[in-house]
Amino acid sequence: MPLSADRKKQFRALGHNLKPIVTLGDNGLSDGVRAELNRALDDHELIKVKIAVAERDDRKVLLDELAAMPGVELVQQVGKMALLYRANPKPNPKLSNLLR
């Protein structure tokens, strides 16, 4: 289910102070990076990802791949930073960026 505008606004406010957890480079979404993204989304629900690719079109392709991951919502993309959200049915209150 897509996020509502109000929910996205709340997530953008929370994501403003987050540091990027994962950095994507020219190699794109390898299996290791995909595993780390899944782990981070399971733990934190809301994460910031840095896309360290120079070309805008290449960044767009990577963003589309990120958004195509199961259950992932692209909350915001500004320059080389993307804010991603995936709900966790049983979040850990000590790790979740939404419950802290």
PyMOL commands that set and color helices and strands:
alter all, ss='L'
color gray80, all
select helices_A, chain A and resi 5-15+31-44+56-67
alter helices_A, ss='H'
color red, helices_A
select strands_A, chain A and resi 20-24+46-51+73-78+81-85
alter strands_A, ss='S'
color yellow, strands_A
deselect
rebuild
show_as cartoon
